[in-house]
């Protein structure tokens, strides 16, 4: 069962029933994340040196070397089925399309009169090819993303 933990800014975080009692003992804040253009649940810990603890990282006991990914991109949905500990590279594969993307397609850009598909993994280009038709570029991008990103793939 899903429970809600109230945050500041009129926001709420969704958590699993079995985490509710533990998490509700603290005051949680809605903190705007510029990188995701969304809120996340954060609490402060420590005195006199304060540090931020993100709810999703606490739930998943995420180590410093790892990142915690929200599968559905809803950064206030902190139910276990929506969270996974991932590497930075895996987290990048699940990124949404940039808001300033003029074409409206992830991993595809204009290349003169053609459309260039560039898919990266671990910071390296693993697929790069130009197509005359956007439909062909999208099909090739989808195949490449499925091949190289697997379960972390996100096309939009």
PADO-275041 format. One line per 2 residues: number of its first residue (from 1); their letters; for each residue x, y, z of C-alpha. Coordinates in nm, 4 decimals, padded with zeros to 6 digits, always signed. Example, Ala and Ser with C-alpha at 12.3 -4.5 7.8 and 13.67 -1.06 7.14 Angstrom:
<nodes>
1 = AS = +01.2300/-00.4500/+00.7800; +01.3670/-00.1060/+00.7140
</nodes>
This chain:
<nodes>
1 = XX = +00.0000/+00.0000/+00.0000; +00.1162/+00.3512/-00.0812
3 = XX = +00.1380/+00.6256/+00.1803; +00.2070/+00.9963/+00.1452
5 = XX = +00.4626/+01.1985/+00.3377; +00.3914/+01.5742/+00.3332
7 = XX = +00.6676/+01.8035/+00.2113; +00.7070/+02.1795/+00.1893
9 = XX = +00.5925/+02.3694/-00.1228; +00.2584/+02.1814/-00.1111
11 = XX = +00.4246/+01.8615/-00.2380; +00.3946/+01.5009/-00.1149
13 = XX = +00.6249/+01.2016/-00.1511; +00.4839/+00.8570/-00.2177
15 = XX = +00.6386/+00.5753/-00.0127; +00.5681/+00.2100/+00.0557
17 = XX = +00.3712/+00.1280/+00.3693; +00.6703/-00.0485/+00.5291
19 = XX = +00.8892/+00.2652/+00.5041; +00.6287/+00.5129/+00.6294
21 = XX = +00.6924/+00.4926/+01.0068; +01.0689/+00.5230/+00.9678
23 = XX = +01.0542/+00.8129/+00.7199; +00.7764/+01.0107/+00.8886
25 = XX = +00.9883/+01.0707/+01.1997; +01.1748/+01.3492/+01.0136
27 = XX = +01.0646/+01.6773/+00.8567; +01.1065/+01.6425/+00.4808
29 = XX = +01.1390/+01.9336/+00.2367; +01.0549/+01.9601/-00.1323
31 = XX = +01.3780/+02.0710/-00.2990; +01.3723/+02.1861/-00.6598
33 = XX = +01.6254/+02.0051/-00.8785; +01.7237/+02.2146/-01.1786
35 = XX = +01.8731/+01.9126/-01.3568; +01.5448/+01.7178/-01.3592
37 = XX = +01.3077/+02.0162/-01.3494; +01.1257/+01.8505/-01.0593
39 = XX = +01.1092/+01.8329/-00.6804; +01.2697/+01.5670/-00.4651
41 = XX = +01.2250/+01.4906/-00.0949; +01.5199/+01.5979/+00.1229
43 = XX = +01.5883/+01.6230/+00.4951; +01.8725/+01.7827/+00.6870
45 = XX = +02.0922/+01.5906/+00.9272; +02.3820/+01.6702/+01.1585
47 = XX = +02.4876/+01.9549/+01.3808; +02.6828/+02.1845/+01.3574
49 = XX = +02.7659/+02.0611/+01.0075; +02.4418/+02.0087/+00.8150
51 = XX = +02.4102/+01.7697/+00.5240; +02.1197/+01.6864/+00.2974
53 = XX = +01.9791/+01.3354/+00.2820; +01.7590/+01.2499/-00.0144
55 = XX = +01.4621/+01.0259/+00.0653; +01.5087/+00.7966/-00.2342
57 = XX = +01.8758/+00.7362/-00.1482; +01.7843/+00.6609/+00.2143
59 = XX = +01.5157/+00.4114/+00.1101; +01.7505/+00.2271/-00.1257
61 = XX = +02.0558/+00.2631/+00.1011; +02.2448/+00.3989/-00.1998
63 = XX = +02.6232/+00.4056/-00.1596; +02.8294/+00.7162/-00.2420
65 = XX = +02.9615/+00.5500/-00.5605; +02.6135/+00.4845/-00.6987
67 = XX = +02.3107/+00.6911/-00.7991; +01.9444/+00.6198/-00.7298
69 = XX = +01.7222/+00.6258/-01.0380; +01.3454/+00.6795/-01.0580
71 = XX = +01.2270/+00.4407/-01.3302; +00.9155/+00.6454/-01.4142
73 = XX = +01.0908/+00.9869/-01.3798; +00.8525/+01.0945/-01.1015
75 = XX = +01.1087/+01.2088/-00.8446; +00.8485/+01.2185/-00.5663
77 = XX = +00.7431/+00.8557/-00.6254; +00.9761/+00.6884/-00.3762
79 = XX = +00.8174/+00.3445/-00.3770; +01.0729/+00.0632/-00.4028
81 = XX = +00.9339/-00.0667/-00.7331; +01.0141/+00.2742/-00.8873
83 = XX = +01.3701/+00.2992/-00.7502; +01.6941/+00.1271/-00.8447
85 = XX = +02.0608/+00.1787/-00.7592; +02.2533/+00.2436/-01.0800
87 = XX = +02.5856/+00.3681/-01.2100; +02.6098/+00.7211/-01.3480
89 = XX = +02.6157/+00.5794/-01.7014; +02.2987/+00.3768/-01.6421
91 = XX = +02.1271/+00.6832/-01.4963; +02.2192/+00.8860/-01.8064
93 = XX = +02.0545/+00.6219/-02.0275; +01.7223/+00.6820/-01.8485
95 = XX = +01.7361/+01.0609/-01.8929; +01.4491/+01.2499/-02.0475
97 = XX = +01.4849/+01.4537/-02.3633; +01.6376/+01.7998/-02.3082
99 = XX = +01.3825/+02.0817/-02.2975; +01.5775/+02.2798/-02.5599
101 = XX = +01.5730/+01.9910/-02.8104; +01.4299/+02.1476/-03.1270
103 = XX = +01.3726/+01.8218/-03.3129; +01.1859/+01.6570/-03.0251
105 = XX = +01.3781/+01.3286/-03.0550; +01.6407/+01.1964/-02.8140
107 = XX = +01.9811/+01.1069/-02.9648; +01.8880/+01.2559/-03.3048
109 = XX = +02.0071/+01.5861/-03.4468; +02.0140/+01.7674/-03.7780
111 = XX = +02.3192/+01.7087/-03.9982; +02.2659/+01.9326/-04.2998
113 = XX = +01.9753/+01.7757/-04.4893; +02.0088/+01.4494/-04.2952
115 = XX = +01.9331/+01.3301/-03.9432; +02.2301/+01.2099/-03.7325
117 = XX = +02.1705/+00.9380/-03.4705; +02.4293/+00.9285/-03.1886
119 = XX = +02.3854/+00.6833/-02.9009; +02.6309/+00.6873/-02.6099
121 = XX = +02.7174/+00.4353/-02.3408; +02.9718/+00.4918/-02.0640
123 = XX = +03.0468/+00.8347/-02.2144; +03.1471/+00.6907/-02.5532
125 = XX = +02.9573/+00.6992/-02.8813; +02.8565/+00.3386/-02.9567
127 = XX = +02.6329/+00.4114/-03.2569; +02.6509/+00.6969/-03.5058
129 = XX = +02.4848/+00.7088/-03.8456; +02.3058/+00.9602/-04.0700
131 = XX = +01.9693/+00.9080/-04.2382; +01.7796/+01.1066/-04.4996
133 = XX = +01.4387/+01.0349/-04.3444; +01.3487/+01.1068/-03.9821
135 = XX = +01.1441/+00.7847/-03.9609; +01.4535/+00.5805/-04.0544
137 = XX = +01.6605/+00.7672/-03.7970; +01.4014/+00.7022/-03.5240
139 = XX = +01.3867/+00.3300/-03.6074; +01.7673/+00.3032/-03.6003
141 = XX = +01.7844/+00.5004/-03.2746; +01.5255/+00.2748/-03.1108
143 = XX = +01.7155/-00.0387/-03.2163; +02.0486/+00.1042/-03.0949
145 = XX = +01.9054/+00.2212/-02.7620; +01.7472/-00.1185/-02.6989
147 = XX = +02.0741/-00.2919/-02.7894; +02.3122/-00.0721/-02.5900
149 = XX = +02.0945/+00.0557/-02.3034; +01.8782/-00.2514/-02.2385
151 = XX = +01.6543/-00.2188/-01.9331; +01.7732/+00.1410/-01.8750
153 = XX = +01.6604/+00.2645/-02.2164; +01.4350/+00.5660/-02.2394
155 = XX = +01.3555/+00.7113/-02.5801; +01.1627/+01.0248/-02.4890
</nodes>
